[in-house]
Amino acid sequence: MEWLAGLYATQPFWLWLGIGVILLGIEAMFSTEWLLWPAVAAGATALLAALAPELGLKIEGAVFAALTVALTLVSKRLVKRVNPGDLPDINDVNLRLIGQSARVVEPFTNGVGRVFISGAEWAAEIHGSNPLVGESVIVERVTGGRLQVRPQ
């Protein structure tokens, strides 16, 4: 532990830069998005320590903590503005099926049948008239592994 105190005493920049790199490495491994802003704050604190090494560990620690909190709060607001929560997740394949046209591949009996959409067959439910094989239906929602459809 003495070597760490010696490193900080001679070059506080490297301590903060090392913390930032470690946090960024953990973030890259696990992709949590929680350690990105503390890593940026550590990098900014490293720059501050290089420009003003006389500040000391207490002030640098306070700057690091304040930057971490501020950057995290600002990023949360920015993410909400850029990517509102009411939009569907573009990576959710099931949600992308909603509103798409599907082709009936197995006849509906008692409102249950099978449709083909996006390269796969799905179990489907329909309320009302049963479409014939080959006809198109529109996906209204996805419930588990079953599509709720309506006639086109």
FIKOLZA-1660 file (N, C-alpha, C; in steps of 0.1 Angstrom, whole numbers, plus 5000, padded with zeros to 4 digits):
% residues 152
   i   px   py   pz ch aa at
   1 5008 4988 5000  A  M  N
   1 5000 5000 5000  A  M CA
   1 5009 5013 5000  A  M  C
   2 5021 5011 5005  A  E  N
   2 5030 5022 5005  A  E CA
   2 5034 5027 4991  A  E  C
   3 5035 5018 4982  A  W  N
   3 5038 5022 4968  A  W CA
   3 5027 5030 4962  A  W  C
   4 5014 5027 4966  A  L  N
   4 5003 5035 4961  A  L CA
   4 5004 5050 4966  A  L  C
   5 5007 5051 4979  A  A  N
   5 5008 5064 4985  A  A CA
   5 5020 5072 4979  A  A  C
   6 5031 5064 4976  A  G  N
   6 5042 5070 4969  A  G CA
   6 5039 5075 4955  A  G  C
   7 5031 5067 4948  A  L  N
   7 5027 5070 4934  A  L CA
   7 5018 5083 4935  A  L  C
   8 5009 5083 4944  A  Y  N
   8 5000 5095 4945  A  Y CA
   8 5008 5107 4949  A  Y  C
   9 5018 5106 4958  A  A  N
   9 5026 5117 4962  A  A CA
   9 5034 5123 4950  A  A  C
  10 5039 5115 4942  A  T  N
  10 5047 5120 4930  A  T CA
  10 5039 5124 4918  A  T  C
  11 5029 5116 4915  A  Q  N
  11 5020 5118 4903  A  Q CA
  11 5006 5115 4906  A  Q  C
  12 4998 5123 4912  A  P  N
  12 4984 5120 4915  A  P CA
  12 4976 5117 4902  A  P  C
  13 4980 5123 4891  A  F  N
  13 4974 5120 4878  A  F CA
  13 4972 5106 4875  A  F  C
  14 4983 5098 4877  A  W  N
  14 4983 5084 4874  A  W CA
  14 4973 5075 4882  A  W  C
  15 4971 5079 4895  A  L  N
  15 4962 5072 4904  A  L CA
  15 4948 5074 4898  A  L  C
  16 4944 5086 4895  A  W  N
  16 4930 5089 4890  A  W CA
  16 4928 5083 4876  A  W  C
  17 4939 5083 4868  A  L  N
  17 4938 5077 4855  A  L CA
  17 4936 5062 4856  A  L  C
  18 4944 5056 4865  A  G  N
  18 4943 5042 4867  A  G CA
  18 4929 5038 4872  A  G  C
  19 4923 5046 4881  A  I  N
  19 4909 5043 4886  A  I CA
  19 4899 5044 4874  A  I  C
  20 4901 5054 4866  A  G  N
  20 4892 5056 4854  A  G CA
  20 4894 5044 4844  A  G  C
  21 4906 5040 4842  A  V  N
  21 4908 5028 4833  A  V CA
  21 4902 5015 4838  A  V  C
  22 4904 5013 4851  A  I  N
  22 4898 5001 4858  A  I CA
  22 4883 5002 4857  A  I  C
  23 4877 5013 4860  A  L  N
  23 4862 5014 4859  A  L CA
  23 4857 5012 4845  A  L  C
  24 4864 5018 4835  A  L  N
  24 4861 5017 4821  A  L CA
  24 4862 5002 4817  A  L  C
  25 4873 4995 4821  A  G  N
  25 4874 4981 4818  A  G CA
  25 4863 4973 4823  A  G  C
  26 4859 4975 4836  A  I  N
  26 4848 4967 4842  A  I CA
  26 4835 4970 4834  A  I  C
  27 4833 4983 4830  A  E  N
  27 4821 4987 4822  A  E CA
  27 4821 4980 4809  A  E  C
  28 4833 4979 4803  A  A  N
  28 4834 4972 4790  A  A CA
  28 4831 4957 4791  A  A  C
  29 4835 4951 4802  A  M  N
  29 4833 4937 4804  A  M CA
  29 4818 4934 4806  A  M  C
  30 4812 4942 4814  A  F  N
  30 4798 4938 4819  A  F CA
  30 4787 4947 4813  A  F  C
  31 4791 4958 4806  A  S  N
  31 4781 4967 4799  A  S CA
  31 4769 4970 4808  A  S  C
  32 4772 4975 4820  A  T  N
  32 4761 4979 4829  A  T CA
  32 4756 4993 4827  A  T  C
  33 4764 5002 4822  A  E  N
  33 4762 5016 4820  A  E CA
  33 4762 5023 4833  A  E  C
  34 4765 5017 4844  A  W  N
  34 4766 5024 4857  A  W CA
  34 4780 5029 4860  A  W  C
  35 4790 5023 4854  A  L  N
  35 4804 5027 4857  A  L CA
  35 4810 5036 4846  A  L  C
  36 4803 5039 4836  A  L  N
  36 4808 5048 4825  A  L CA
  36 4810 5062 4831  A  L  C
  37 4801 5068 4838  A  W  N
  37 4802 5081 4842  A  W CA
  37 4812 5083 4854  A  W  C
  38 4813 5073 4863  A  P  N
  38 4824 5074 4873  A  P CA
  38 4838 5073 4866  A  P  C
  39 4839 5065 4855  A  A  N
  39 4851 5064 4847  A  A CA
  39 4855 5078 4841  A  A  C
  40 4845 5084 4835  A  V  N
  40 4847 5098 4829  A  V CA
  40 4851 5108 4840  A  V  C
  41 4844 5107 4852  A  A  N
  41 4847 5116 4863  A  A CA
  41 4862 5113 4868  A  A  C
  42 4866 5101 4868  A  A  N
  42 4880 5098 4872  A  A CA
  42 4890 5104 4862  A  A  C
  43 4886 5103 4849  A  G  N
  43 4895 5109 4839  A  G CA
  43 4896 5124 4840  A  G  C
  44 4885 5130 4843  A  A  N
  44 4885 5145 4845  A  A CA
  44 4892 5149 4858  A  A  C
  45 4891 5141 4868  A  T  N
  45 4899 5143 4880  A  T CA
  45 4913 5141 4878  A  T  C
  46 4917 5131 4870  A  A  N
  46 4931 5130 4866  A  A CA
  46 4937 5142 4859  A  A  C
  47 4929 5148 4850  A  L  N
  47 4933 5160 4843  A  L CA
  47 4935 5171 4853  A  L  C
  48 4925 5172 4862  A  L  N
  48 4926 5183 4873  A  L CA
  48 4939 5181 4881  A  L  C
  49 4941 5168 4885  A  A  N
  49 4953 5165 4893  A  A CA
  49 4966 5168 4886  A  A  C
  50 4966 5167 4872  A  A  N
  50 4978 5170 4865  A  A CA
  50 4980 5185 4864  A  A  C
  51 4969 5192 4863  A  L  N
  51 4970 5207 4861  A  L CA
  51 4973 5214 4875  A  L  C
  52 4967 5208 4886  A  A  N
  52 4969 5214 4899  A  A CA
  52 4972 5203 4909  A  A  C
  53 4984 5198 4909  A  P  N
  53 4987 5187 4918  A  P CA
  53 4987 5191 4933  A  P  C
  54 4987 5204 4936  A  E  N
  54 4987 5208 4950  A  E CA
  54 4973 5207 4957  A  E  C
  55 4963 5204 4950  A  L  N
  55 4949 5203 4956  A  L CA
  55 4948 5193 4967  A  L  C
  56 4954 5181 4965  A  G  N
  56 4953 5171 4976  A  G CA
  56 4942 5161 4974  A  G  C
  57 4943 5150 4980  A  L  N
  57 4934 5139 4978  A  L CA
  57 4920 5142 4983  A  L  C
  58 4918 5149 4993  A  K  N
  58 4905 5152 4998  A  K CA
  58 4897 5160 4988  A  K  C
  59 4903 5171 4982  A  I  N
  59 4896 5179 4972  A  I CA
  59 4894 5171 4959  A  I  C
  60 4904 5164 4955  A  E  N
  60 4903 5155 4943  A  E CA
  60 4891 5145 4945  A  E  C
  61 4891 5139 4957  A  G  N
  61 4880 5129 4960  A  G CA
  61 4866 5136 4959  A  G  C
  62 4865 5148 4965  A  A  N
  62 4853 5155 4964  A  A CA
  62 4849 5159 4950  A  A  C
  63 4859 5163 4942  A  V  N
  63 4856 5166 4928  A  V CA
  63 4852 5154 4921  A  V  C
  64 4858 5142 4923  A  F  N
  64 4854 5130 4917  A  F CA
  64 4840 5126 4920  A  F  C
  65 4837 5127 4933  A  A  N
  65 4823 5124 4938  A  A CA
  65 4813 5133 4931  A  A  C
  66 4816 5146 4932  A  A  N
  66 4806 5156 4926  A  A CA
  66 4804 5153 4911  A  A  C
  67 4815 5151 4904  A  L  N
  67 4814 5149 4889  A  L CA
  67 4807 5136 4887  A  L  C
  68 4809 5126 4895  A  T  N
  68 4802 5113 4892  A  T CA
  68 4787 5115 4894  A  T  C
  69 4783 5122 4905  A  V  N
  69 4768 5124 4907  A  V CA
  69 4763 5133 4896  A  V  C
  70 4770 5144 4893  A  A  N
  70 4765 5153 4882  A  A CA
  70 4764 5147 4869  A  A  C
  71 4774 5140 4865  A  L  N
  71 4774 5133 4851  A  L CA
  71 4763 5122 4851  A  L  C
  72 4761 5115 4861  A  T  N
  72 4751 5105 4861  A  T CA
  72 4737 5111 4860  A  T  C
  73 4734 5121 4868  A  L  N
  73 4721 5128 4867  A  L CA
  73 4719 5134 4853  A  L  C
  74 4729 5141 4848  A  V  N
  74 4727 5147 4835  A  V CA
  74 4725 5136 4824  A  V  C
  75 4732 5125 4825  A  S  N
  75 4731 5115 4815  A  S CA
  75 4717 5109 4815  A  S  C
  76 4712 5107 4827  A  K  N
  76 4698 5101 4828  A  K CA
  76 4688 5110 4822  A  K  C
  77 4689 5123 4824  A  R  N
  77 4680 5132 4817  A  R CA
  77 4682 5132 4802  A  R  C
  78 4694 5132 4798  A  L  N
  78 4697 5132 4784  A  L CA
  78 4692 5119 4777  A  L  C
  79 4694 5108 4783  A  V  N
  79 4689 5095 4778  A  V CA
  79 4674 5095 4777  A  V  C
  80 4667 5100 4787  A  K  N
  80 4652 5101 4786  A  K CA
  80 4648 5110 4775  A  K  C
  81 4655 5121 4773  A  R  N
  81 4651 5130 4762  A  R CA
  81 4654 5124 4748  A  R  C
  82 4665 5118 4747  A  V  N
  82 4669 5112 4734  A  V CA
  82 4661 5099 4731  A  V  C
  83 4659 5091 4741  A  N  N
  83 4652 5078 4740  A  N CA
  83 4640 5077 4750  A  N  C
  84 4629 5083 4746  A  P  N
  84 4617 5083 4756  A  P CA
  84 4613 5068 4758  A  P  C
  85 4609 5066 4771  A  G  N
  85 4605 5052 4775  A  G CA
  85 4592 5047 4768  A  G  C
  86 4584 5056 4762  A  D  N
  86 4572 5051 4756  A  D CA
  86 4574 5044 4742  A  D  C
  87 4586 5045 4737  A  L  N
  87 4588 5039 4724  A  L CA
  87 4592 5025 4726  A  L  C
  88 4589 5016 4717  A  P  N
  88 4593 5002 4718  A  P CA
  88 4608 5000 4717  A  P  C
  89 4613 4990 4724  A  D  N
  89 4627 4987 4723  A  D CA
  89 4630 4981 4710  A  D  C
  90 4639 4987 4702  A  I  N
  90 4642 4983 4689  A  I CA
  90 4648 4969 4688  A  I  C
  91 4653 4965 4700  A  N  N
  91 4659 4951 4700  A  N CA
  91 4649 4941 4704  A  N  C
  92 4637 4944 4707  A  D  N
  92 4627 4934 4711  A  D CA
  92 4620 4930 4698  A  D  C
  93 4623 4918 4693  A  V  N
  93 4618 4913 4681  A  V CA
  93 4603 4912 4682  A  V  C
  94 4597 4908 4693  A  N  N
  94 4583 4906 4695  A  N CA
  94 4575 4919 4693  A  N  C
  95 4581 4930 4699  A  L  N
  95 4574 4942 4697  A  L CA
  95 4574 4948 4683  A  L  C
  96 4584 4944 4676  A  R  N
  96 4585 4949 4662  A  R CA
  96 4575 4942 4653  A  R  C
  97 4569 4931 4657  A  L  N
  97 4559 4924 4650  A  L CA
  97 4545 4931 4650  A  L  C
  98 4543 4939 4660  A  I  N
  98 4530 4946 4661  A  I CA
  98 4528 4955 4649  A  I  C
  99 4516 4953 4643  A  G  N
  99 4513 4962 4631  A  G CA
  99 4517 4955 4618  A  G  C
 100 4525 4944 4619  A  Q  N
 100 4529 4938 4607  A  Q CA
 100 4519 4928 4601  A  Q  C
 101 4520 4925 4589  A  S  N
 101 4511 4916 4582  A  S CA
 101 4517 4902 4583  A  S  C
 102 4508 4892 4586  A  A  N
 102 4512 4878 4587  A  A CA
 102 4503 4870 4578  A  A  C
 103 4508 4859 4574  A  R  N
 103 4500 4850 4565  A  R CA
 103 4496 4837 4573  A  R  C
 104 4483 4834 4571  A  V  N
 104 4478 4822 4578  A  V CA
 104 4483 4810 4572  A  V  C
 105 4489 4801 4580  A  V  N
 105 4495 4788 4574  A  V CA
 105 4488 4776 4580  A  V  C
 106 4480 4778 4590  A  E  N
 106 4472 4767 4595  A  E CA
 106 4458 4772 4599  A  E  C
 107 4448 4766 4595  A  P  N
 107 4434 4772 4597  A  P CA
 107 4431 4774 4612  A  P  C
 108 4423 4785 4614  A  F  N
 108 4419 4788 4628  A  F CA
 108 4407 4780 4631  A  F  C
 109 4408 4774 4643  A  T  N
 109 4397 4766 4649  A  T CA
 109 4395 4771 4663  A  T  C
 110 4382 4776 4665  A  N  N
 110 4379 4782 4678  A  N CA
 110 4388 4794 4681  A  N  C
 111 4391 4801 4671  A  G  N
 111 4399 4813 4673  A  G CA
 111 4414 4811 4674  A  G  C
 112 4419 4798 4673  A  V  N
 112 4433 4795 4674  A  V CA
 112 4439 4789 4662  A  V  C
 113 4450 4794 4657  A  G  N
 113 4456 4789 4645  A  G CA
 113 4471 4792 4644  A  G  C
 114 4477 4792 4632  A  R  N
 114 4491 4795 4631  A  R CA
 114 4493 4804 4619  A  R  C
 115 4503 4814 4621  A  V  N
 115 4506 4823 4611  A  V CA
 115 4521 4823 4608  A  V  C
 116 4525 4828 4597  A  F  N
 116 4539 4829 4593  A  F CA
 116 4542 4844 4592  A  F  C
 117 4552 4848 4599  A  I  N
 117 4557 4862 4599  A  I CA
 117 4572 4863 4603  A  I  C
 118 4579 4871 4596  A  S  N
 118 4593 4874 4599  A  S CA
 118 4601 4861 4599  A  S  C
 119 4598 4852 4590  A  G  N
 119 4606 4840 4588  A  G CA
 119 4603 4829 4598  A  G  C
 120 4592 4830 4606  A  A  N
 120 4589 4820 4615  A  A CA
 120 4574 4818 4616  A  A  C
 121 4570 4806 4621  A  E  N
 121 4556 4803 4623  A  E CA
 121 4553 4806 4638  A  E  C
 122 4541 4812 4640  A  W  N
 122 4537 4816 4654  A  W CA
 122 4523 4810 4657  A  W  C
 123 4520 4806 4669  A  A  N
 123 4507 4804 4673  A  A CA
 123 4500 4817 4674  A  A  C
 124 4487 4817 4670  A  A  N
 124 4480 4830 4669  A  A CA
 124 4465 4828 4674  A  A  C
 125 4460 4838 4679  A  E  N
 125 4446 4839 4683  A  E CA
 125 4439 4850 4676  A  E  C
 126 4426 4848 4672  A  I  N
 126 4418 4858 4666  A  I CA
 126 4405 4858 4672  A  I  C
 127 4399 4870 4672  A  H  N
 127 4385 4872 4677  A  H CA
 127 4377 4875 4665  A  H  C
 128 4366 4869 4663  A  G  N
 128 4357 4871 4652  A  G CA
 128 4358 4861 4642  A  G  C
 129 4358 4865 4629  A  S  N
 129 4358 4855 4618  A  S CA
 129 4372 4848 4616  A  S  C
 130 4371 4836 4613  A  N  N
 130 4384 4828 4611  A  N CA
 130 4389 4830 4596  A  N  C
 131 4400 4835 4594  A  P  N
 131 4405 4836 4580  A  P CA
 131 4410 4823 4575  A  P  C
 132 4410 4822 4562  A  L  N
 132 4414 4809 4555  A  L CA
 132 4430 4809 4554  A  L  C
 133 4435 4797 4551  A  V  N
 133 4449 4795 4549  A  V CA
 133 4453 4804 4537  A  V  C
 134 4464 4811 4538  A  G  N
 134 4469 4820 4527  A  G CA
 134 4465 4834 4529  A  G  C
 135 4454 4837 4537  A  E  N
 135 4450 4851 4538  A  E CA
 135 4459 4858 4548  A  E  C
 136 4458 4871 4548  A  S  N
 136 4467 4879 4556  A  S CA
 136 4459 4884 4568  A  S  C
 137 4466 4885 4579  A  V  N
 137 4461 4891 4592  A  V CA
 137 4471 4901 4597  A  V  C
 138 4467 4910 4606  A  I  N
 138 4476 4920 4612  A  I CA
 138 4478 4917 4626  A  I  C
 139 4490 4917 4631  A  V  N
 139 4494 4914 4645  A  V CA
 139 4490 4926 4653  A  V  C
 140 4482 4924 4664  A  E  N
 140 4478 4935 4673  A  E CA
 140 4487 4935 4685  A  E  C
 141 4491 4924 4690  A  R  N
 141 4499 4923 4702  A  R CA
 141 4506 4909 4703  A  R  C
 142 4516 4909 4712  A  V  N
 142 4523 4896 4714  A  V CA
 142 4521 4893 4729  A  V  C
 143 4516 4881 4732  A  T  N
 143 4514 4876 4746  A  T CA
 143 4522 4863 4747  A  T  C
 144 4533 4864 4753  A  G  N
 144 4542 4852 4755  A  G CA
 144 4546 4848 4741  A  G  C
 145 4543 4835 4737  A  G  N
 145 4547 4830 4724  A  G CA
 145 4535 4830 4715  A  G  C
 146 4525 4837 4718  A  R  N
 146 4513 4837 4709  A  R CA
 146 4510 4851 4705  A  R  C
 147 4506 4852 4692  A  L  N
 147 4502 4865 4686  A  L CA
 147 4487 4867 4687  A  L  C
 148 4483 4879 4690  A  Q  N
 148 4469 4883 4689  A  Q CA
 148 4467 4890 4675  A  Q  C
 149 4459 4885 4666  A  V  N
 149 4458 4890 4653  A  V CA
 149 4443 4894 4650  A  V  C
 150 4442 4902 4639  A  R  N
 150 4429 4906 4634  A  R CA
 150 4429 4905 4619  A  R  C
 151 4417 4903 4613  A  P  N
 151 4417 4902 4599  A  P CA
 151 4422 4915 4592  A  P  C
 152 4427 4913 4580  A  Q  N
 152 4433 4925 4573  A  Q CA
 152 4422 4932 4566  A  Q  C
% end
